[in-house]
């Protein structure tokens, strides 16, 4: 399972990289993971799909 989730972690990190360049006050990344496993006596194959929603916000300092 850890092996299947590794790409999800990499995608989440990449999703934060570009918004950070805009220097927002807050970044929120929401993601869902779908796992699929083909199994017999031993797990032979696993796969994870990730769905991301990224939100960025800035505070208005004009008061």
Buried (B, 14 or more C-beta within 10 A) or exposed (E): EEEBBEEBEEBBEEBEEEBEEEEBEEBEBEEEEEEEEEEEEEEEEBEBEBEEEBEBEEEEEEE
